[in-house]
Amino acid sequence: MDATRPRPVGVRVIDLHKRYGATPALRGLSFEVSPGKIFGILGPNGAGKTTALECLLGLRTPDLGSIEIGGTDALRHPRAVRSLVGAQLQDAALQDKITPREALALFASFYRGAADVDGLLERFGLAEKARASFDSLSGGQRRRLFLALTFVNRPRLVVLDEPTAGLDPRGRHELHELIRSLRSDGCTVLLSTHDLPEAEALCDHIVILHEGRTIADAPPAELVRTVESGGRIRFAASGAPNPEAYATLAAVSAVDAAGDAFILHSSDVHQTVSALLPLLQRTGARLSELTVTRPTLEDVFLRLTGKAWPGEAPADGPREVEA
């Protein structure tokens, strides 16, 4: 590795517990992040992702468990690990009239040996907006600025909480490329997201959280291979039967429906399609569209929990029908 690049650090979280009153947020969460990798923490809203990151960053104190960063106990020695970590959290905000240059210079004043402001502006594509007010920046530019701010202290571990939430496709693509470049530059990246395609595209390794616990821990491709015969069957048919009829088809575990459009979650798409076509023919329904998609992390979540990934369909899209 280039001697000028930071040496990445690993993370170890063991049996983490956290409650808010009577409500458990984390219930024995454990995972390990290898140095120099992009590691994803996945889970639907309420799974405990943000609480886990806040405990790791010292913003909350867990009720039980241990956290090591770079081999140092982060709960006993928070100051020793603080200089190793840069973080971008969901609720980050800046004053409306501050400029990227001013914000970076302000944050740099907090650290000895801070990164060069001009270098950060160039690296994160903000040089042309260096003197623009924060309230004039686009969503993608704001996210790049927040990411630049995490690098003021030259971190070896970068923690990102839902970094692309709300961005348009172009902004997401640009931020994905930046995240990949962090790994190339010698950083460990810990990424929290509920966007499964994003995690599958970016992460070397993931854990999936459900109700505060780890239910999967492996590289994305390895997890997808566990449901290699499964997938989703999307189709549209006029005069189709009630959605409940599809829930009884072979290998179907869940059905999403909206008008004449349907999504069948199947553990074996061959069996399901073989049963679907005769059903449509018997009922006189006319098929206008049919697509079979390969297994994804959504199918992994469905196999592990028996539930479809929340938000898989738009608010006005298919509704879920229990199989």
Buried (B, 14 or more C-beta within 10 A) or exposed (E): EEEEEBBBBBBBBBEBBBBEEEEBBBBBBBBBBEBBBBBBBBBBEBBBBBBBBBBBBBEBEBEEBBBBBBEBBBBEEBEEBBBBBBBBBBEBEBEEEBBBBBBBEBBBEEEEEBBEBEEBBEBBBBBEBBEBBBEEBEBBBBBBBBBBBBBBBBBBBBBBBBBBBEBEEEBBEBBBEBBBEBBEBBBBBBBBBBBBEBBBEBBBBBBBBBBBBBBBBBEBEEBBEBBEEBBBBBBBBEEBBEBEBBBEBBBBBBBBBBEBBBBBBBBBBEBBBEBBEEBBEEEEBEBEEBEBEEBBBBBBBBBBBEBBBBEBBEEEEBEBBEB
